[in-house]
Each structure stands twice: as structure tokens, then as C-alpha cells.
Amino acid sequence: MTTSRTVRQALALVLGLAGFTALTVAQAQTVYRIVGPDGKVTFSDRAPEKVAPGERSSAVSVPDGGTNNSALPFELRQAAQRFPVTLYAGAQCAPCDSARSMLVARGVPFTERTVASNEDLDALKKLSGGTNLPFGTIGGQQLVGYSETEWVQYLDAAGYPKQSQLPSNYRRSAAAPLVAVKPAQPAQAAASKPEARRRVTPATAPSGPTPSNPAGIKF
């Protein structure tokens, strides 16, 4: 009886993951950051149909795995393709460290997004409905906070091997900010400024008589 109930629970978890995958992954793929004319920043999971004058829009990509899974063993590759894992973590966050360590030890390919700035927090709230960390997604399943039992349960249901099967040469992608930081525009060199490029035209000698040259003699 206990075994049958456990199997039914596992199947329910898998069905739940599959049912939410299309909707939630679509939301987690791209977040649009819109800056209004007044400087106010808003986030949306829908691309603006038309950007009003003075507004700026940029996309914040949230990848669904972020790794090249072609070289992974079949079972692991299937799980990573169907239920990609993303971890959203912050600095000096012990539960985040625990979640990361568990995923690494189990050999789960995952993408890590760091949440450090106010813009990151706004984007996280758009994705998860809150700002609690760690926040994770396994396919379409959202996990708020870290409970090893809960995370392991969903990884099992998603089909991830219980023991690491990662190749010895596998390298996980480095963590990246949730909201991409745009590099500052380099300051223009002084020589490139219009004032510096303006040529100084030498004064033309007067052609007629002057107080210092009453005869108007030219040399």
C-alpha cells in the first residue's frame, strides 16, 4: 500500500511539472525591462508592442539551462532538456550555498542567476512573486527557499540521476546577474570633441590703410 502511494505521488509530481512547464518557462525565458520617460523602471514578461517616445526597452534573458547538454549521458540529458534547473541566489546567503552545493554534488546541470541589485530584485519579484532567496525552478516547478527534502523530491520526479553522471571534463557556466549590466559608454577623448577638432583660422592681415600703416603698403 505504501509503495503504491509513493508511486502515485511521484507520478503526480511529474505530471505537475509537465503541466506547468510550458507556462512558467515561457515566463522565465525573457523579462522586458522598460524605462519610462520619467526614469521609472518596470518589468514585464511581455514585449511592449510599441515603445512610447522617451521610453527604452531591453530584454533580460533568463536561460533554460544555459549549458551544452549534448555530451551528457542519455538519462541526464533527457532530464536537463525536459526540466532545466535554474538557481537564483544572493551573496552571503547560507541557504543559497546549500542549494548550490546539493545541485553540484548530485551532478545536476543548472544555470545560476545572482540577485544583488534593486533591478535584480524587481526582476525576481516579477518571476517568482516575491524576493525570497534562494529561488529555484525545475522545469515549471518553482521552489522558494531551500528544503533539501523538497528539492530532492522534485529532482527525483524530474528524472535526474541520484548520483552524479557528469563527465569529468564538464564545466558549469559561471553565475551571471539576473539583469544584465550594460557597460558604461567610454568617455570621448578630448581630441574627438567638436571644440578640440575645430581648427583655428589665422587672422587675415588688413588689406587697406590702418593707423599703424597709413599708406596701406603690402609686403
C-alpha positions in Angstrom: 0.0 0.0 0.0 2.8 2.4 0.9 4.7 1.6 -2.3 1.6 2.2 -4.4 1.0 5.5 -2.7 4.7 6.6 -3.3 4.4 5.7 -7.0 1.2 7.7 -7.3 2.8 10.7 -5.6 5.8 10.5 -7.9 3.6 10.4 -10.9 1.6 13.4 -9.7 4.8 15.3 -9.3 5.9 14.5 -12.8 2.5 15.4 -14.2 2.5 18.7 -12.2 6.0 19.5 -13.6 4.9 18.8 -17.1 1.7 20.7 -16.8 3.4 23.9 -15.6 6.5 23.8 -17.8 5.1 25.5 -20.9 3.6 28.4 -19.0 6.3 29.1 -16.4 9.3 28.5 -18.7 7.8 30.9 -21.2 7.5 33.5 -18.4 11.1 32.8 -17.2 12.7 32.9 -20.6 12.6 36.7 -21.1 11.8 39.6 -18.8 11.5 43.0 -20.5 12.9 46.0 -18.6 11.2 49.2 -19.6 12.4 52.6 -18.6 9.8 55.4 -18.9 10.4 59.0 -19.8 10.4 59.8 -16.0 13.1 57.3 -15.4 10.8 54.8 -13.7 11.7 51.2 -14.3 9.1 48.5 -14.8 9.4 44.8 -15.7 7.1 42.7 -17.9 7.1 39.2 -19.3 5.5 40.6 -22.5 7.4 42.5 -25.1 6.0 46.0 -25.5 4.0 46.3 -28.7 5.1 49.9 -29.2 7.7 51.8 -27.2 6.4 55.3 -26.4 8.6 58.3 -27.2 11.2 58.7 -24.4 10.8 55.1 -23.3 13.6 52.5 -23.6 13.1 48.7 -23.6 15.6 46.0 -23.2 15.3 42.2 -22.7 16.7 40.3 -19.7 17.3 36.8 -20.9 16.9 34.0 -18.3 18.2 30.9 -20.0 16.5 27.5 -19.5 19.6 25.5 -18.6 22.5 27.5 -20.1 24.7 24.5 -20.7 25.6 22.4 -23.7 23.9 19.1 -22.8 24.9 17.2 -26.0 27.8 15.4 -24.3 25.8 14.3 -21.2 24.7 10.7 -20.6 21.3 10.0 -22.0 19.3 9.9 -18.8 20.8 13.1 -17.5 20.5 14.8 -20.9 16.8 13.9 -21.1 16.1 15.3 -17.6 18.0 18.5 -18.3 16.2 19.1 -21.6 12.7 18.4 -20.2 13.1 20.0 -16.8 16.0 22.6 -16.9 17.1 23.8 -13.5 17.8 27.4 -12.6 19.0 28.7 -9.2 18.5 32.3 -8.2 20.9 33.2 -5.4 22.3 36.1 -3.4 25.6 36.8 -1.7 26.1 35.9 2.0 23.0 33.6 1.7 23.7 30.3 3.6 20.5 28.5 2.1 21.7 29.6 -1.4 25.0 28.0 -0.7 23.3 24.8 0.5 21.1 24.6 -2.6 24.1 25.2 -4.9 26.2 22.5 -3.1 23.4 20.0 -3.3 23.0 20.5 -7.1 26.7 20.3 -7.7 27.1 17.2 -5.5 24.2 15.5 -7.3 25.6 16.4 -10.7 22.7 18.5 -11.8 23.5 20.8 -14.8 22.0 24.2 -13.8 22.1 27.9 -14.5 22.8 30.3 -11.7 21.5 33.9 -11.7 22.7 36.2 -9.0 20.4 38.7 -7.3 22.3 41.7 -6.0 20.9 45.0 -7.2 17.5 46.6 -6.9 16.8 45.8 -10.5 17.6 42.2 -9.9 15.1 42.2 -7.0 12.4 43.8 -9.2 13.0 41.2 -11.9 13.0 38.3 -9.4 9.7 39.6 -8.0 8.3 39.6 -11.5 9.4 36.0 -12.0 8.5 34.5 -8.6 6.0 36.9 -7.0 8.5 37.6 -4.1 12.1 38.4 -3.2 12.9 35.4 -1.1 16.2 33.6 -1.8 17.1 31.0 -2.9 14.5 30.7 -5.6 14.7 27.8 -8.0 12.9 26.3 -11.0 12.9 22.7 -12.0 11.1 22.8 -15.3 7.9 24.7 -14.5 8.0 23.9 -10.8 9.0 26.9 -8.6 10.8 26.3 -5.3 11.0 29.2 -2.8 13.6 28.8 -0.1 15.7 25.7 0.4 14.4 22.5 1.9 16.7 19.6 0.8 13.8 17.1 1.1 11.6 19.2 -1.2 14.3 19.9 -3.8 15.4 16.2 -3.9 11.8 15.1 -4.2 11.3 17.3 -7.3 14.7 16.3 -8.8 13.8 12.7 -8.4 10.4 13.2 -10.0 12.0 15.1 -12.9 14.2 12.1 -13.6 17.6 13.4 -12.5 20.0 10.6 -11.5 20.5 10.3 -7.8 24.3 10.0 -8.3 26.4 12.4 -10.4 26.8 11.3 -14.0 28.6 14.4 -15.2 31.6 13.8 -17.4 35.0 14.6 -15.8 35.5 17.4 -18.3 32.2 19.1 -17.6 32.4 22.8 -16.7 29.4 24.7 -15.3 28.7 28.1 -16.7 29.7 31.0 -14.4 26.9 32.7 -12.4 25.5 35.8 -14.1 23.4 38.7 -12.8 19.7 38.3 -13.3 19.6 41.7 -15.0 22.4 42.1 -17.4 24.6 45.2 -16.6 25.2 47.4 -19.6 28.8 48.6 -19.9 29.3 52.3 -19.4 30.0 54.2 -22.6 33.7 55.2 -22.7 34.4 58.9 -22.4 35.3 60.5 -25.6 38.9 61.6 -26.0 39.4 65.3 -25.8 40.7 65.3 -29.3 37.5 63.8 -30.6 35.3 66.6 -29.1 34.0 69.2 -31.6 35.7 72.0 -29.8 39.1 70.3 -30.0 38.6 69.4 -33.6 37.7 73.0 -34.5 40.6 74.5 -36.5 41.9 77.9 -35.5 41.9 80.1 -38.6 44.8 82.6 -38.5 43.7 86.3 -38.7 43.9 87.8 -42.1 46.2 90.9 -42.4 44.2 94.0 -43.2 44.3 95.0 -46.9 43.8 98.7 -46.6 45.4 101.6 -44.6 45.5 101.3 -40.9 46.6 103.6 -38.1 49.9 101.8 -38.0 50.2 101.6 -41.8 48.7 104.8 -43.2 49.9 104.1 -46.7 48.5 100.6 -46.8 51.8 99.1 -48.0 51.7 95.3 -48.6 54.9 93.2 -48.2 
